[in-house]
Amino acid sequence: MKKTVTIIDYGVGNLLSVTRAFEHCGATVKLAHDAYDIERASHLILPGVGAFADGMQGLRDRDLVEPIRRYAASGRPLMGICLGMQMLATASEEFGEHEGLNLIPGRVRAIPRVAVDGSALKTPHIGWSPLYKQAQVDWTDTILADTVLESSVYLVHSFAVELDDSADLLSHCVYGGHRISAVIRRNSVVGCQFHPEKSGPVGLKIIAGFLTQDELDRASVT
Ligand SMILES: NC(=O)CC[C@H](N)C(=O)O
């Protein structure tokens, strides 16, 4: 059955490329502008490009913060992309201290300016990086299930999520020898620091994997 994906339109997001990618994977795409649209969604996407503070202000201006938190608590699938992933965290240090959605506990901090070998590290990190899976994770029920190990994905970012609980990490990238959270997940909420809509066939597999995710039993949502 054709899945319907609802993309949150809060004034800060690359809606067109995300829409095209989900439609390419066979989904019907709707945009969410208010709480009603979010309450009716079965698969919700939080895209995002730009500054964390602007993103969260965009949600607050539209009274979308609590509806997104209620949606996540219901156990339905939610995917945050790039800035959208960062907004799933507790808070961000990007240009100050800003509260996030706190759906996956962690803090958004600047990626290091110095590589582990002591050389200077350019930011933003722009380009393709292999996606390394966490060995202890059971992949069968995740969005990465069909993804080839160490497939490359496309990133554009200067900040990254540092998780409170490493059990929420599904996959990491490596930049300058530092581990960068690439895919994080708690309950039905998943975040991609990279852009799956711009990561070619691998990105489309990850998007298709998200479409296979179904609502969790509410009792299992921690
Ligand atoms: N491409 C982006 O929107 C980046 C998100 C965030 N501002 C960061 O620098 O990590």
The ligand as an ORCA input file, in Angstrom:
! r2SCAN-3c Opt
* xyz 0 1
  N      23.371     22.128      6.568
  C      22.870     22.582      7.716
  O      21.775     23.100      7.777
  C      23.748     22.462      8.943
  C      23.005     22.423     10.235
  C      23.746     23.114     11.360
  N      23.601     24.568     11.257
  C      25.215     22.715     11.327
  O      26.032     23.552     10.984
  O      25.577     21.595     11.648
*
